[in-house]
Amino acid sequence: MTDINFIKKISSLNNNIQPSYNENKNESSSFKDLLNEKLEKEVSFSKHANERIQQRNIDVSEEVTEKLNEASVQAKDKGLKNVLVMIDNQAFILSTMNNKVITAVNSEELKENIFTNIDGAVIK
């Protein structure tokens, strides 16, 4: 009979030392939510935009990126999808649907340039 009591005690000890996966799951899901929220707000650059930025020697500093992020939020609030964003005589076409810069134009190439398929503009 003591063997059964011993087994019961060990079983109860085993339950007490098992980690609580629910706590870890909540922490990781909140981290995941925060990461996704941050990524949704951050503007990314398409392959085409990166090529144009390099070809046209456009400086995309942290300040420019922050202005693009702000412009994206403003444009989304107005329900715009494809936006021309002007920052310091440079133009960026931004898709608010996927928060991605599609192309970039420097000040030299802005003259006599026509932008099509946009539904709004943000001047920063």
C-alpha positions in Angstrom: 0.0 0.0 0.0 2.8 2.4 0.6 3.9 1.9 -3.0 0.6 3.4 -4.3 0.9 6.4 -1.9 4.5 6.9 -3.0 3.4 6.9 -6.7 0.6 9.4 -5.9 3.1 11.7 -4.2 5.5 11.6 -7.1 2.7 12.2 -9.5 1.6 15.3 -7.6 5.2 16.6 -7.5 5.5 16.1 -11.2 2.4 18.3 -11.7 3.9 21.0 -9.5 7.2 21.3 -11.4 5.8 21.4 -14.9 6.2 24.9 -16.5 3.2 26.9 -17.3 3.1 27.2 -21.0 0.2 29.6 -21.0 2.3 32.3 -19.4 5.1 31.9 -22.0 2.5 31.7 -24.8 1.0 35.0 -23.7 4.4 36.7 -23.5 5.5 35.5 -26.9 2.2 36.4 -28.5 2.3 39.9 -27.1 5.8 40.2 -28.3 4.7 38.9 -31.7 1.8 41.5 -31.7 4.2 44.3 -30.9 6.6 43.2 -33.6 3.9 42.9 -36.2 2.5 46.3 -35.2 6.0 47.9 -35.5 6.5 46.2 -38.9 3.1 47.4 -40.2 4.0 51.0 -39.4 7.5 50.8 -40.9 7.8 51.6 -44.6 9.8 49.1 -46.7 11.3 49.5 -50.2 10.5 47.4 -53.2 13.4 46.0 -55.3 12.6 48.5 -58.0 12.6 51.4 -55.5 16.0 50.2 -54.1 17.4 50.1 -57.6 16.2 53.7 -58.4 17.5 55.0 -55.1 21.0 53.6 -55.9 20.9 54.8 -59.6 19.7 58.3 -58.7 21.9 58.7 -55.6 18.9 59.5 -53.4 19.8 59.8 -49.7 17.3 57.9 -47.7 18.3 58.9 -44.2 16.5 58.0 -41.0 14.8 61.4 -41.2 13.5 60.6 -44.7 12.3 57.2 -43.6 10.5 58.7 -40.6 8.7 61.2 -42.9 7.7 58.4 -45.2 6.3 56.5 -42.2 4.3 59.6 -41.2 3.1 60.2 -44.7 1.9 56.6 -44.9 -0.1 56.9 -41.7 -1.6 60.2 -43.0 -2.5 58.8 -46.4 -4.1 55.7 -44.8 -6.2 57.9 -42.6 -7.6 59.6 -45.7 -8.2 56.3 -47.4 -5.5 56.7 -50.1 -3.8 53.7 -51.7 -1.1 55.0 -54.0 0.5 58.2 -52.9 3.1 60.7 -54.2 5.2 61.7 -51.2 7.4 64.8 -51.7 10.3 65.2 -49.3 13.1 67.8 -49.9 12.7 67.9 -53.7 12.6 64.1 -53.9 9.5 62.1 -54.9 8.5 58.7 -53.6 5.5 56.7 -54.8 4.2 54.8 -51.8 1.6 52.0 -51.7 -0.3 52.2 -48.4 -1.8 48.8 -49.0 1.5 47.1 -48.2 3.4 50.1 -46.7 6.0 49.9 -49.5 7.8 52.5 -51.5 7.4 51.6 -55.1 9.8 54.0 -56.7 11.8 57.1 -56.0 12.8 60.2 -58.1 15.5 62.7 -57.4 15.1 66.5 -57.9 16.9 66.4 -61.4 14.4 64.0 -62.8 11.3 65.7 -61.3 11.1 68.3 -64.0 8.6 67.5 -66.7 7.8 64.2 -65.0 4.2 62.9 -65.0 3.0 60.7 -62.1 0.1 58.4 -62.9 -2.0 55.9 -61.0 -1.8 57.9 -57.7 -4.8 59.0 -55.7 -3.2 61.6 -53.5 -0.1 63.4 -52.5 1.7 64.2 -49.2 4.2 67.1 -49.1 6.7 66.8 -46.2 
